[in-house]
Amino acid sequence: MRIGIAGTGTMARVLGAQWVRAGHAVLVGGRDADLAAALAQRIGARAGTLRDAARHGEDAVLLAVPYAAAVEVASVLADVLPGRTLIDCTNPVAPGFVLATGGGPSAAERIAAAAPGARVVKGFNLCHESVWGLTPPVFDGRPLAVPLCGDDAAALATVRQLVRDLGCLPVNGGGLDRAGLLEATAALLIGLWVGEGADAQAIAPPLAYSGIGPV
């Protein structure tokens, strides 16, 4: 696949490196040409501007910038993104582990509104970047499950493959109207991990005890 990565931070580095390792053609784009070039050299990708990344990403574009800049970047690139699969991995988590989006539309929905025609998929937002760098992210013999939210079947199929390329298991999280639930889950988990030092994984029972079938 041809994958463009808009951003030069840690998520761009770890996911970009994994996708290069999987054989995809990755181009990293950023506002700072030197940072983009350094990251691209580090992971074996090409480098360019944010616009270059959007143009290169014929199969997928990863929006890997802080949420505070995400809507603006999506808006600036809106003329290039129609028809593109745009992956939103941002976390709109404000101090106090609350959603920066408040009670309004989710970050993913705001990004979709800023780039009409882009096929937005929410995902990769529930784990610290160090988890995405594992090869593969398997815990106690169980591959990491990655919930995805989106409305376009083809875009979801593309992102599911990119999840599998990490050695993870894609999970259907519903339409983009449910992306806010993923973002709220991230806020809750981060608060438990950072604020309480809690093992957040322990808050959910195994599937056999979920109430959907006999124990």
Secondary structure, DSSP 4 states (H G I P E B T S, - for coil): -EEEEE--SHHHHHHHHHHHHTT-EEEEE-SSHHHHHHHHHHHT-EEE-HHHHHHH-SSEEEE-S-HHHHHHHHHHTTTT-TT-EEEE----EETTTEETTTTS--HHHHHHHHSTT-EEEE-S-SS-HHHHTSSS-EETTEEPEEEEEES-HHHHHHHHHHHHHTT-EEEE--SGGGHHHHHHHHHHHHIIIIII---GGGGS--GGGSSSS--
